[in-house]
Amino acid sequence: MQRQRREYVSGTRWGLWRWTFAPSGYLTRLHLIKTPFGALMLHWINGPDPESDMHDHPVSFLSLVLRGGYSELRREVQTKIEITESWQVHKSIEVFNIIPIQWWNYIRAYDRHRIVEAKLGTLTLCLAGPPVHEWGFYTQTGWMSWRDYNKKYKSPHRWSGWPGAWCLDCGEPDPFEEALAEGKYLTIEDKNSPVGARYEFPGIVETYCKEPGSKRHDSYSRLIP
């Protein structure tokens, strides 16, 4: 007998026992409970963060290490005092340190960090507060929201096919299937095609998925034994 693994949908205000599977496999998350006031989650950290840029979070949270451990790169701002003959000059400088996390870790929403190493089988319990801002990455040109950051990949849509035609991740309708259904296409003779013809779709521009791997609109839920 098989049972469904109910998956978390980004932006959900209330939820109970919902899974999130990162596309690259570096993280598996289980929302034990989600409310507008906070959340309680289990994190299986399967490896380092896949991105080279540091990121912040939409919430502040306390992470308790239940098994394993990990190391992260943290950015801190320190004040440096320079004394001259006439006055003191206070300068803020950025300091980056790799910190081993063995027992617990507290991260504020605006803190910058990146996990650089994780022990095999690392599991943490996270107690998160309410969302305070949209999270993103700190690039060489400044802060960038996660939505804009992910556009660099130009991930293709995962079309559902019939019945219906939409992206299983972002939910965008498939414009080519819609054009076929409405007869808004041209049939061009093509001797190289197995059917002797090909379709062209005037005015339709190929787009890319804005939420690759999110599975927000995937009606074919993940099945586990």
N, C-alpha and C positions, 0 to 999 in steps of 0.2 A: 504493500500500500504506500502511496506517495502523498505527501502533504506540501502545501504551498508555503514558500517563504515570502511573507508580506514585506514589500519594499517601501522605504521611506521616500516621500515626495518632497522635494525642496520647497520650503515656504510653508509647510504644514504647521499649524498652530497647536493642534492637539493630536497626540498619537500614542500608541502603546504597542511595543514589541515590533519595531520596524527596522529593516535591514538596509544598509547602504554598502555597495560594492564599488570601490574606486576603479576606474577603467584600467589603470596600470597595475592594479593588484597590490599596491603598497599598503593599503589600509582597508580593513573591513570594520564597519560600525554597526552596532545594534543599539537603537534607541529603546531603552527599557521603558521610559516614559518621556513624553514631550508635552510641554504646556507653554503658554505665552510668557510665563514667569521664569522658566528655566527647564533644564532637561537633565536626565540621568542616562549615561551611555556607557557601553563597553566598547573599547577600541582594541582590535587586533592589529598591531603595527608589524607589518610583514617586511618592511624594508625602509630605506631612506626616502625622503620626499623626492619625487621625480624631477621637480623643477630646480634650476640652479639659483633662482631668485628667492629672497626671503619673502615671507607673507605674514599678514596679520589674521585676525579672526573676527567674526561678527559678534562674538560673545567673549566674556571673561570666564575662565574655568579653572577648576582645581583637578589635577590628574593624579590619581593614586596608582602606583605600579603594583599590580597583583602578581605578575610573573615576568621575569626577564629584566629588561632595562634598555635605555637608548641614550644617545648623545645628540645634542642639538646646538646649532650655532645661534647665539643670541647677540642682539645689538643693544648696547647700553650707552647712555649719554652721561659723561662725567664732566665736572667743572674743574678747569685748570686755572690756578691763580698765578699770575706773573707780577712780580713786584719790581717797580722801577723807582727812581729817585723821588718822584713826585706823587705817584699814585699806584693803586693796585688794579690790575686788569684781569677780569674774569672771562675766561673763554670756555665755551662748551665744545667738547670733542667727542667723536663717536669711537666706541671701543667694541670690538667683536671678539667674543670668546666662545670656545667649544666647551659646553657644560655637560658632564655625565649626569643622567637622571636615573637614580636607583630606587628612590622611595616615593617621592612626590614632586609635583611641579605645578606652580601657579603662573598662569599667563593671562595678562590683561588683554582686552580686545585690541588695543592699539600697539601691543608689543610686536616686535619683528623677530621671527625665528625661522629656523629650517632644521628638520631632523636630518642628520648626516649619517647616522648609523643606528641599527637596532639589533638587539640580540634575538636569536631564533625563538619564536614562540612568545614574543612580548605581548602582554595583555594589560590594559589599564582600565580603571574605572574613572569616568569623568563626570564631575558635577558642574554644570554650566549655568550661567545666569541668563537673563533675557537678552535678545539682540539689541545692539546699540548702534551699529552702522553696517554698511556693506563692506565685505572683506575684499582684499586684493593683494597684489604683489608689488614689491618695491624694486623697480627696474632701474637701469642706468639713467633713464630720462624722468624718473619719479614714480609716484604711486599710480597703479593701474588696477581698475576693478577686475575681478576674476572673469567676468563675462568678456570684456575686451581682451584680456590677456589670452584667453583660450582661442580667440579668433585666429591667432597666428598659425594654428595647426590646420585650419581649413578642413576640418573633419567632414567627411561626406555624411549625408543623411542615411539612416537605416530605414528604408521604406518598408511599410507593412505589407504592401500588395493588397490584392482584393480578398475579401470584401472591404471596401474603404481604401484609402491611400493617404497615409500620413507618416511622418517620421516618428519612429518608436521612442526617440529621446526627447526632442523639442516639441513635437506635435505639429510641425508645419505641414500643411497639405502638400501632396505631391502634384506640382503644376502640370507635369507631363501626363499623368493619369487623368487629371481633370480635363485636359485638352483632348485626350483620346475619347473620353466619355461624351464630351460636348461637340465632337467633330471639328475641333479647331486645330487642324493639322494639315500638312501637305504630304501627299504620297509621291515619292520620287522613284523612278525606275532605277534599279541598281542590280546589275548582273552578278555582282559579287555577293549579294545577299542570298541566303538560302531560300527566301520567299520571292526573290526577284524585285524587291522594292524596299525602301526605307522611309521612315517618317521624319519630317522636319516640323519644328514648332516655332513659327515666327513670333518674335516678341518675348519669348520665355528665356530668362537668364538663369543659369545654374547658381544655386546658393549653397551655403554650407551650414552644418548644424551648429547652433549656438550653445547647446548643452550636451556635447558628446559624452556618451556613456551614462547619462543620468537615468535612462529608462523610465522617465516620468510618464510616458504615454505608451508603454509596452504592456499590451493586454495579455501577452503570453508570459505569465509570471514564471520566475525561476522555480524549478521543481527540484526537490532534494529527496533522497530516500527517507 
